[in-house]
Amino acid sequence: MDETEFWELVDDAREASEGDPEEQADLLVDRLAQLDPDSVLDFARHFESRYNRAYRWDLWGAAWVLLDGASDDAFDFFRCWLIGQGREVFEGAVHDPDALADLLGEFDEEIDGDGEELGYAADEAYEQLTGVVAPDLAIAPPPPEPEGTPLDFENEGLLAERYPRLWERFRG
């Protein structure tokens, strides 16, 4: 599975679920379970590498603004959700987290921002196909700390300055 196929699966499931992350995860499991086990593992590698790539302080700050706070777990789930938003949103956010203000349509804190189930979709599909737990993906481990410079998430003035468009749209 190449990168284009990965993003097509993500996009198709998101569109069919009308943006509901839990339904998107269920649809993704169903679609992955129609593939061969090696393709499911390829999907998992694509997902995991993007998940690790998004482990950045500046993205965590954007999540903090969007979600009005983001614990370690909430940021993990946010990164899964961000991948689930598709290539354009994901790449745009990695390049400039404040651009999420322009890249996102409506944002409902009760539904959006939490894609925990998306993070398990490939594992679930693999287990359905093979009856066993997915093996190690043999990719580089995530960094021990987020990339970049830590931010003081409790400093609202700093967050408003660092993410002016997000702050104005979602917190202003």
Secondary structure, DSSP 8 states (H G I E B T S, - for coil): --HHHHHHHHHHHHHHTTT-HHHHHHHHHHHHTTS-HHHHHHHHHHHHHHHHHT-BHHHHHHHHHHHT---HHHHHHHHHHHHHT-HHHHHHHHH-GGGHHHH-----TTTTT--GGGGGHHHHHHHHHHSS-----------SS-BS----TT-HHHHHHHSHHHIIIII-
